[in-house]
Structures are given as C-alpha cells and as structure tokens.
C-alpha cells in the first residue's frame, strides 16, 4: 500500500509539473485527461510505454496509467515529457 501511495504521489507531482491534472485517489492506477489522448498514447507506445486509452469506454480524452515502481514511474514521466516537446 505504501509503494502504491508513493507511486501515486510521484506520478501526480510529475504530471502536474508537465501541466497535467491527473486524478484518481484509489486503486493502482490514475487517470489523465488530455485533448490529445490518442496521439499521446501512440507517442508513448512508440517509446515502449504502454497506457490504456479509454475512448472505448466513452472517455476519448482520457488515459489510464498504472502506478508502478519508482523507476517505472520515472520512465513514464520521461516519456510523457519527451512526447510533449
């Protein structure tokens, strides 16, 4: 549980610094809203980072991001930063 809470804080802090406002306070994932969710998902996939687009669930502007270990979360945040250039 502590690992999950620390990972959530790491992702929230990192995504906030990149201009995103993630949400989700429970579970092992967070949600990220972006007008370019499909494009961001594709750019992340090209870097070997897999997220779940939620368009099929009626949320075309959202991605589901699993909370990982510290190094996995760091890798994800680096990939998002690179994709936003």
Secondary structure as GFF3:
##gff-version 3
##sequence-region A 1 85
A	DSSP	alpha_helix	2	17	.	.	.	ID=ss1
A	DSSP	beta_strand	29	33	.	.	.	ID=ss2
A	DSSP	alpha_helix	37	46	.	.	.	ID=ss3
A	DSSP	beta_strand	52	53	.	.	.	ID=ss4
A	DSSP	three_ten_helix	55	57	.	.	.	ID=ss5
A	DSSP	beta_strand	62	66	.	.	.	ID=ss6
A	DSSP	alpha_helix	70	83	.	.	.	ID=ss7
###
